[in-house]
Amino acid sequence: MKSATAFAPATVANVAVGFDILGFAFEAVGDVVKVSTTEQPSVSIREITDATGKKALDLEIPLDPARNTATVGLIKLREHLRLDFGFAVSLRKGIALGSGMGGSAASSVAALVAANSLLERPLAKESLVEFALLGEQVASGTAHPDNVTPCLFGGLTLVTSMRPFRYVQVPVPTNILAVIVHPHCRVDTRDARRVLKSDIPLADHVRQSANLGGFIAGCYTNDLELLRQSLVDVLIEPQRKALIPAFAAVRSAALEAGAIGASISGSGPSVFAWATSKQAAVRVREAMVRAFKDGQVTEVDSWVSPVSREGARVSR
């Protein structure tokens, strides 16, 4: 029997202006999954822990393979390829549950990348997307691709079509660093999607479309001022900000400290910002952490990280 271990980076979905279609991966934290082949033709879970050593029950992660984000895609992969062997999975969660940092996608993608490397004829990464999305489906009820795509391929990605699946890897401007601050509270994606209205004013749609276009253009032309003007969410952030304690103060602190933009990471409660140098990123990080603590959020994790160029990969 063979085994492989894969790392999948955390991700920031939506990136303020691209709800359900835009996302980027960052290197600072991620999930690690070890997959071993087994003679028994099924998918099983051997162990789930986090960085502190907590087990699955303490983490409230299901051990049923059909309900676990790391394994549900493997079940479908086995069926699709008609494999005569199975997979056993050990998962180490580096991404907190309900953090808005793409934890469901990372578990799913890491497991698939590891398992794919064990196949006699590995599939192209593009072929893994449909299986990885099953992890998002079981976690949130919606197979949205904005975490899975950057997690799998790396970089800043824009999904342009789901059927057939198509995406564009958007260039990240020179010297950009991401700042991610995670307050120790939980926002489940299902709950965050329930607060969203199904109808939006036409004027808001037009403004958000302009911001998305300006953001993409700014990335391609390395126009930081255009990015600063465009990285503003007028649709989703106003509806979700109440789910995040001290959000308004944290966002303002990031901008005042020199960030070119800041918004909710995925469904929250994590908040991300973009900065143009290491010194600026450190200032922004400190300001955001301080704003959370001033808002009575005392437990906070934070990172400064480049955008991950590589995405998920086999680590050993």
N, C-alpha and C positions, 0 to 999 in steps of 0.2 A: 504494500500500500504506500501511496505517495502523499506528500503534504506540501503546502505552500502558504506563505503568510503575506498579506497585502495591507498596505496603508492607504486610507482614503481621507483626503483633507476636508476640513470644515468648509462651509460655503456661506456666502451672503447672497440670498435670493432677492429678487425684485430690483435691488440697487436703486431704490427710491422711484425711478421713473419707468421701470419695465416689469409691471406686475405679471408674474407667472411665465415670463419669457426671458428675463435677463438675470444673470448671476455671475459671481466670480468665486474662485477658490482661494483660500489662504493657507499658508504653510504651518502656522504656529501650532495647530492642534488638529487632531483627527481620530478616527477609529481604526483599530487594527483587528483583522480577522484571520485566523488560521483555519484552513480547510484541509481535511484529510480524506482521501478516498477510502471507502469501506466496501467489503464484500456484500453487505446487506444493501439491496437496491432501494434505498430510501434516504431521506435527509434527516439528520438528528442534530441536536444541540448538546455539546459536551459541557460547556462552561460559559458563563457570562460574568464579567467583572468590570469594575471601573478603575480609574487610576488610583483610588484609595483602597482597593481590594474588596469593595462591597460586591455582594452577589446579586443575582438576578431578582430574587424575591425582594430584597431591600431596595432595588432600583425600580421595582414595578415594571419589569420587562417580562413579557410572556415567554415561557419555555416551549410552548407549542409551536413547532416549525411552521405551521400554516398561518400563524398569527404574528410571527416575528419578522421584522423588516430584513434581517440578515439572511433569512432562509427561505422566505416565500418565493423569491425569484429563483433560487436554486431548485426548488421543487418543479417549477415550470420549465426551467432549463433542462432538467433530467427528462421530463416528459417529451419536450420538443425534440431532443436529440436521441431519445430512446436508448439511454445509457443502461448498461447492464450492471453498473456499480452505483454506489451511493456516495454521499458526502457527510462528514461529521464536522461540526463547526464549533470553534472556540472564539468568543468575541470579547475584546477589551474596549470598552467605551471610553473614549477620550473626550467626547462631546456630551455635555449634559442634556438630559431629556428636556424637551420643551424650551430649549434655549434660543431657538431661531437661528441656529448655526448649521442646519442641514444634517442633523444627527441621523435621521432615518435614511436619508440618501447615502450617507457615508457608510453605514452598516451594510446596506444593500449592495452598494458598488464594490466595497472592499471584498465581500464574500464572492461576488461574481468574478472579479478580477483574479482572485486567488484560485477559484475553481477552474476558470477558463485556462489558466496556465497549466493545469494538470491534464487537459484534454489532449488526445493524440493530434487533433487538428483544431487548435484554438480558433475561436471566432474573432472577427474584427470587432474593435471596440464599439462601433456603431450598432452592431447586432446585439450588444448587451443592454442597450437602452430600454427596450421593451420589457426585459426581465427586471431591470433595476426599478422601473416605474411601479412595479407591483409592490415594492417596499413602501413607496409613498402612498399607494392606494390603501394598503392595510393600516398605515399609520394615521392617515388624515382623511381617508375617504375620497381623495382626489389625486389622480396621477399627474401632478404638475411637474414639469421638467426643469424648472429653473434652478434646483439644487443638484439634481442628478447630472445634468449636462456639464457644468463646470467641474463637478467632483470627478467625473470620469475622464474628461478631456483636458482639464486644467484651463487656466486663464480666465478671461472675461468672455462669456458666451451669450449669444442672442439666438434663441430658438425661433425659426421662421415658419416651421410647419411641423405638425405631429404625424400626419399621414399623407405622404411619406415623411419620415423624420428628417428634418434638415436643420442645421444650425450654422452660425457664423462665429468664428473666433475673432473677437474685436481686439485690436491692439490696445494695450494699456500704456498711457503716456509715460515717458521717461521719468524716473525718480518717484513715481507714485508709491506710497506705502498705505496700507490699510490699518486702521485702528479699530479694534473690536472690544467692546466693554460689555460684559455679561453680569447683570445683577442676579443674585441668587434667589430668583423666583421663577415660576414656570408659566408659560403660556402655551397651551396646546393648539396645534394648527387648526384642528376642527373647530375649536371655540373662536379662534381669531378669524376664521372664514365666515362664521355665523354672523358676526357683527357687520359684515359688508353688505351694502345695499346693492340690489340687482339693477337698479336704474341710476344713471348719473346724468347731471346736466350737460347739454351739448357743449357749452362754453368750457366746462372743466375738461371734457374729453379733448377738445381742441388744444387747450393749454398744455395738458399732459402729453399729447402727441408732439407738440412743439418742443417740450422739454426732452422727450426721448430722442427726437431727431437731433436736437442740439447736443445732447450728451454723446451720441454715437459720432456725430461730426467732430466734436471736440476731441474724442479719443483718436480718430483717424488723423487729425491735423495737429495733435499735440497742443491744442489751444486751451490753456488752463483757465483763462477768463471765461471762455464759452462754457467750459465744464462747471465753473462756479455759478454761472447764471442758470444753467440747465438742471443741475442736480437737486431738483426741488419736486417733491411729491405732493400734488394737489388732490389726488384721488384717495389713496389708501391710508396714508399716514394720518390725515385728519380723523378717519374713522377708527383707527386702532390705537392712537396715542394714549387714550384713557386706560388701556390695558397695562401700560408700562409706568410704574411709579417714577415721578420726577423727570419724565421724558422731555418736556419742553425746556426745562433748565439744563438738561444734559446736552441737548442739541444746540442750544444757545451758547453754552460753554465751549463746545467744540468749534463753533464758527468764530467766536471771539478769540479763541486761542490760535486761529490760523487755518482751520480746516477749510478745504474748498467746497465741502459738502458733508452733510451728515443726515442719517435717517435710520429707520427701523431695519434691523437685519432680519429678513424673512418675516415671520409672524411675530417676532419679538420673543422675549423682552430685551434681547441684546440690541445694542445700538452700534452702528458702524460710522466711520468717518474716513475721508481720504485726505492725506496730507502730502506735501511735495518734497519733504526732506526728512531725514532722521530726527533732526532737532525739532522741527515743527510737529512731527508725529508724537514725540515724547511730551511736548507741551500739551498737545490735544488730548493725549491719553490721560495725563495728570488732571487736566481740567474736567474731563468727563467723569473720572472716578470721584473727584472732589464734589462735583455736582450731585452725583448719586448719593454720596454720603451725607451731604447737606440736606438731601431729601429723605433722610432716615433710612436709606438702603445701605446697611453697614457691610454686608458681604458682597464683594464684587471681584470678578476675575477680569483681567484685561491683557491684551496682546497688541504688539506692533509687528506687522508681518508684511512681506512682499506678497503680491498676488502669485499664487502657485502656477508656475508655467507647465508643470508636468501632470498634475492631477493624480489619480489613483495609480499605484504601481506595486508590483511584487517586491517586497523588501528583503526576503531571503528564502 
